[in-house]
Amino acid sequence: MQAVQHESQTQRYASCIAVSKRIRWDIDRDVIRARHFDFAHKFLPDGLSQVDRLTFLHAAEQRLMSQIQGRTYANMFRLCERFIGAKMLELGHDHALGDQIALEAVVRFTDEELKHQELFRRIELLAAEGMPEGYRFMPQADDVAQFVLGKCTWAILALTCHIEIFTQVHYRQSMETDDSLSPLFKDVFLFHWKEESQHAIIDELELIREHAKLDYAARDAAVDDLIALVAGVDGMLQMQAKADAEYFRAQCGRTFTAQQSTAIDAGLLDAYRWQYIVSGIEEPRFAKLLARLVDERQADRIGSALAPIMRRSPMN
């Protein structure tokens, strides 16, 4: 039975390798293609930015809000690729003297994560060319990576799988069909989605492999680590939402009422929580995977930790 299961897992790694070879893309040749951003377009669709909840914003202000969020969206992925790549490089050692197909899949994954970091560095430079000065991306990638990598492998892989899955959902459900978005920004996440689709499969395989190594006590401690990671992500989102709200107000050229200003703050935080936490938690693929790995008591602990994050602020 174990031999059959191992063969099945090896086949899934092999499938990821085959797809990786087939869809391999280059940043300049395939994605950027000597283009610049057209700031007459939104970057993120309303389903992600949730700017339509801020009904007092004019169309141009909603577009600016979308562009600010899109800039942060790209920077957030650049940050995440840092710790994901580092962890996958570490996991490659587990396969080095074993399943060479799994090793190649993980090595390709790591190489693609490095490419994605470079892509998002380039996107930040292009965004900075056409947007007013004053934007700040607050989290420091190395500090975040050190915090994340200080947690157990099970928790890191669970968080990584969550991220890789929601990136696919965002593109397929929101970006792919929205013709109002910046063509360049949309292409960035089209090509990103192509490779992330394979990464999510590898994440799942590695998470299940790690889960099998742990006894109940270790799994229980891993759930605590996952909760701590989600809390860390939320703290980062609160910090960035505040910075982005300040930047937005500074660029709008008009004064908002106290109530409107509060709504901007709350709306941005709600949008970021939706983008980086809630949309992944509610995605059935991730929910089913997590349900296989935790018992009812552990699931309740996770749910209690998530409850304040999943509540949206009222928009008056």
C-alpha positions as CSV (number, residue, x, y, z in Angstrom):
1,M,0.0,0.0,0.0
2,Q,2.8,2.4,0.9
3,A,4.6,1.6,-2.4
4,V,1.4,2.4,-4.3
5,Q,1.0,5.7,-2.4
6,H,4.6,6.6,-3.0
7,E,4.2,5.9,-6.7
8,S,1.1,8.1,-6.8
9,Q,3.0,11.0,-5.1
10,T,5.9,10.6,-7.4
11,Q,3.6,10.8,-10.4
12,R,2.2,14.1,-9.0
13,Y,5.7,15.5,-8.6
14,A,6.5,14.3,-12.2
15,S,3.3,16.0,-13.5
16,C,4.4,19.3,-11.9
17,I,7.8,19.0,-13.6
18,A,6.2,18.4,-17.0
19,V,3.9,21.4,-16.6
20,S,6.7,23.6,-15.4
21,K,8.8,22.8,-18.5
22,R,5.8,23.4,-20.8
23,I,4.7,26.8,-19.4
24,R,8.2,28.2,-18.6
25,W,8.2,32.0,-19.1
26,D,10.6,34.8,-19.2
27,I,10.0,38.2,-17.4
28,D,11.0,40.4,-20.3
29,R,10.1,38.3,-23.3
30,D,6.7,37.1,-22.1
31,V,5.4,39.4,-19.3
32,I,6.7,42.9,-19.4
33,R,7.5,43.1,-23.1
34,A,9.0,46.7,-22.8
35,R,5.6,48.0,-21.5
36,H,4.8,50.5,-18.8
37,F,1.7,50.9,-16.7
38,D,-1.3,52.8,-18.1
39,F,-2.7,54.5,-15.0
40,A,-6.0,55.1,-16.7
41,H,-6.8,51.5,-15.7
42,K,-7.4,49.9,-12.3
43,F,-4.9,47.3,-11.1
44,L,-7.1,45.2,-8.9
45,P,-10.7,44.2,-9.7
46,D,-13.4,45.5,-7.3
47,G,-13.9,42.0,-6.0
48,L,-10.5,42.1,-4.4
49,S,-10.0,45.8,-3.7
50,Q,-13.6,46.2,-2.4
51,V,-13.5,49.9,-3.4
52,D,-17.2,49.7,-4.3
53,R,-17.9,49.6,-0.6
54,L,-16.6,53.2,-0.3
55,T,-19.5,54.8,-2.2
56,F,-18.4,58.4,-1.4
57,L,-15.2,58.0,-3.6
58,H,-15.3,59.4,-7.1
59,A,-14.4,57.1,-10.0
60,A,-10.9,58.5,-10.2
61,E,-10.4,58.0,-6.5
62,Q,-11.6,54.4,-6.7
63,R,-9.1,53.8,-9.5
64,L,-6.3,55.3,-7.4
65,M,-7.3,53.1,-4.5
66,S,-7.2,50.1,-6.8
67,Q,-3.7,51.0,-8.0
68,I,-2.4,51.6,-4.5
69,Q,-3.8,48.2,-3.4
70,G,-2.4,46.6,-6.6
71,R,1.1,48.0,-5.8
72,T,0.9,46.6,-2.3
73,Y,-0.5,43.3,-3.7
74,A,2.6,42.8,-5.9
75,N,4.9,43.8,-3.0
76,M,3.2,41.3,-0.6
77,F,3.8,38.5,-3.0
78,R,7.4,39.6,-3.4
79,L,7.7,39.4,0.4
80,C,6.0,35.9,0.6
81,E,8.2,34.5,-2.2
82,R,11.2,35.2,0.0
83,F,10.3,32.9,2.9
84,I,8.6,30.3,0.6
85,G,11.7,30.0,-1.6
86,A,13.9,29.6,1.5
87,K,11.7,26.9,3.0
88,M,11.5,25.0,-0.3
89,L,15.3,25.1,-0.6
90,E,15.4,23.5,2.9
91,L,12.9,20.9,2.0
92,G,14.9,19.9,-1.1
93,H,17.5,18.4,1.3
94,D,15.0,15.8,2.4
95,H,14.7,14.5,-1.2
96,A,18.4,14.9,-2.1
97,L,19.3,11.3,-1.5
98,G,15.8,9.9,-2.1
99,D,13.1,10.6,-4.6
100,Q,15.0,12.5,-7.4
101,I,11.7,13.4,-9.2
102,A,10.4,15.1,-6.0
103,L,13.8,16.8,-5.7
104,E,13.6,18.2,-9.2
105,A,10.0,19.4,-8.6
106,V,11.1,21.2,-5.4
107,V,14.2,22.7,-7.1
108,R,12.1,24.0,-10.0
109,F,9.6,25.4,-7.5
110,T,12.5,27.3,-5.7
111,D,13.9,28.6,-9.0
112,E,10.5,29.9,-10.0
113,E,10.0,31.6,-6.7
114,L,13.3,33.5,-7.2
115,K,12.1,34.5,-10.6
116,H,8.8,35.8,-9.1
117,Q,10.7,37.9,-6.6
118,E,12.6,39.5,-9.5
119,L,9.3,40.0,-11.4
120,F,7.7,41.8,-8.4
121,R,10.8,43.9,-7.9
122,R,10.5,45.1,-11.5
123,I,6.8,45.8,-11.0
124,E,7.4,48.0,-8.0
125,L,9.9,50.0,-10.1
126,L,7.3,50.4,-12.9
127,A,4.6,51.4,-10.4
128,A,6.9,54.0,-8.8
129,E,7.5,55.5,-12.3
130,G,3.9,56.7,-12.6
131,M,2.6,57.1,-9.1
132,P,3.3,60.1,-6.8
133,E,6.0,59.9,-4.3
134,G,5.2,58.9,-0.7
135,Y,4.2,55.3,-1.1
136,R,5.7,53.1,1.6
137,F,5.8,49.3,1.8
138,M,6.2,48.8,5.5
139,P,7.1,45.1,6.1
140,Q,10.7,44.1,5.7
141,A,11.0,40.9,3.8
142,D,14.0,39.5,5.7
143,D,12.4,40.2,9.1
144,V,9.1,38.6,8.0
145,A,11.0,35.6,6.6
146,Q,12.9,35.2,9.9
147,F,9.7,35.3,11.9
148,V,7.9,32.8,9.6
149,L,10.9,30.4,9.3
150,G,11.1,30.3,13.1
151,K,7.9,28.3,13.1
152,C,7.6,24.6,12.5
153,T,7.5,23.2,9.0
154,W,3.9,22.0,9.2
155,A,2.7,25.5,10.0
156,I,4.9,27.1,7.3
157,L,3.6,24.7,4.7
158,A,0.0,25.2,5.7
159,L,0.4,29.0,5.4
160,T,2.3,28.6,2.1
161,C,-0.4,26.3,0.7
162,H,-3.1,28.8,1.7
163,I,-1.2,31.5,-0.1
164,E,-0.6,29.5,-3.3
165,I,-4.2,28.5,-3.4
166,F,-5.7,31.9,-3.0
167,T,-3.5,33.4,-5.7
168,Q,-5.1,31.0,-8.1
169,V,-8.6,31.9,-6.9
170,H,-7.9,35.6,-7.2
171,Y,-6.8,35.3,-10.8
172,R,-9.4,32.9,-12.0
173,Q,-12.4,34.4,-10.2
174,S,-11.6,38.1,-10.3
175,M,-8.8,39.1,-12.6
176,E,-9.2,36.8,-15.6
177,T,-12.6,38.1,-16.7
178,D,-12.1,41.8,-15.9
179,D,-11.2,43.8,-19.0
180,S,-11.0,47.1,-17.2
181,L,-7.7,46.2,-15.5
182,S,-4.3,47.4,-16.6
183,P,-3.2,44.9,-19.3
184,L,0.3,44.7,-17.9
185,F,-0.8,44.2,-14.3
186,K,-3.2,41.5,-15.5
187,D,-0.5,39.7,-17.5
188,V,1.8,39.7,-14.4
189,F,-0.7,37.7,-12.5
190,L,-1.6,35.5,-15.5
191,F,1.9,34.3,-15.7
192,H,2.3,34.1,-11.9
193,W,-0.8,32.0,-11.7
194,K,0.5,29.6,-14.3
195,E,3.4,28.6,-12.1
196,E,1.7,28.9,-8.8
197,S,-0.8,26.3,-9.9
198,Q,2.0,23.7,-9.8
199,H,3.4,25.1,-6.6
200,A,0.1,24.6,-4.7
201,I,0.2,20.9,-5.6
202,I,3.8,20.6,-4.3
203,D,2.9,22.5,-1.2
204,E,0.1,20.0,-0.5
205,L,2.3,17.0,-1.1
206,E,5.0,18.4,1.2
207,L,2.4,19.3,3.9
208,I,0.9,15.8,3.9
209,R,4.4,14.3,4.0
210,E,5.3,16.5,7.0
211,H,2.0,15.7,8.7
212,A,2.7,12.0,8.6
213,K,6.0,12.5,10.5
214,L,4.3,14.1,13.5
215,D,2.7,12.7,16.6
216,Y,-0.4,14.3,18.0
217,A,1.4,16.5,20.4
218,A,3.6,17.9,17.6
219,R,0.6,18.4,15.4
220,D,-1.2,20.3,18.2
221,A,1.8,22.5,18.7
222,A,1.9,23.1,14.9
223,V,-1.6,24.4,15.0
224,D,-0.5,27.0,17.6
225,D,2.3,27.9,15.2
226,L,-0.1,28.3,12.4
227,I,-2.4,30.6,14.5
228,A,0.7,32.7,15.4
229,L,1.6,33.0,11.7
230,V,-1.9,34.2,10.8
231,A,-1.8,36.7,13.7
232,G,1.6,37.9,12.3
233,V,0.1,38.3,8.8
234,D,-2.8,40.3,10.3
235,G,-0.4,42.6,12.1
236,M,1.5,43.2,8.9
237,L,-1.8,43.9,7.1
238,Q,-2.9,46.4,9.8
239,M,0.4,48.2,9.4
240,Q,0.3,48.4,5.6
241,A,-3.4,49.3,5.5
242,K,-2.7,52.3,7.7
243,A,0.3,53.4,5.5
244,D,-1.8,53.0,2.3
245,A,-4.7,54.9,3.7
246,E,-2.4,57.8,4.6
247,Y,-0.9,57.7,1.1
248,F,-4.3,57.6,-0.5
249,R,-5.6,60.6,1.4
250,A,-2.5,62.6,0.7
251,Q,-2.9,62.1,-3.1
252,C,-6.7,62.7,-3.4
253,G,-6.5,66.5,-3.3
254,R,-9.6,66.9,-1.1
255,T,-10.5,66.6,2.6
256,F,-12.6,63.8,3.8
257,T,-14.9,63.9,6.7
258,A,-13.9,62.1,9.9
259,Q,-16.5,59.4,9.1
260,Q,-15.2,59.0,5.6
261,S,-11.6,58.9,6.8
262,T,-12.5,56.1,9.2
263,A,-14.3,54.2,6.5
264,I,-11.2,54.4,4.3
265,D,-9.1,53.0,7.1
266,A,-11.6,50.2,7.8
267,G,-12.3,49.5,4.2
268,L,-8.6,49.0,3.4
269,L,-8.0,46.7,6.3
270,D,-11.1,44.7,5.4
271,A,-9.9,44.4,1.8
272,Y,-6.4,43.3,2.9
273,R,-7.8,40.7,5.3
274,W,-10.0,39.4,2.5
275,Q,-7.2,39.3,0.0
276,Y,-4.5,37.6,2.2
277,I,-6.4,35.6,4.8
278,V,-10.2,35.2,4.4
279,S,-10.4,34.4,0.7
280,G,-7.9,31.5,1.2
281,I,-9.6,30.2,4.4
282,E,-12.9,30.1,2.7
283,E,-11.7,28.5,-0.5
284,P,-13.0,24.9,-0.4
285,R,-9.8,23.3,-1.6
286,F,-7.8,24.7,1.3
287,A,-10.7,24.2,3.8
288,K,-10.9,20.5,2.8
289,L,-7.2,20.0,3.1
290,L,-7.0,21.6,6.5
291,A,-10.0,19.6,7.7
292,R,-8.1,16.4,6.9
293,L,-5.2,17.5,9.1
294,V,-6.8,18.8,12.3
295,D,-9.3,17.4,14.7
296,E,-12.4,19.2,15.9
297,R,-10.7,20.8,18.9
298,Q,-7.9,22.1,16.8
299,A,-10.3,23.4,14.2
300,D,-12.2,25.3,16.9
301,R,-9.0,27.0,18.1
302,I,-8.2,28.1,14.5
303,G,-11.8,29.3,14.1
304,S,-11.7,31.3,17.3
305,A,-8.4,33.0,16.2
306,L,-9.9,33.8,12.8
307,A,-13.2,35.1,14.0
308,P,-12.2,38.8,14.6
309,I,-10.3,38.8,11.3
310,M,-13.2,37.6,9.3
311,R,-15.7,40.2,10.6
312,R,-16.1,43.1,8.2
313,S,-16.5,46.7,9.4
314,P,-19.8,48.3,8.6
315,M,-19.7,51.0,5.9
316,N,-22.1,53.8,6.7
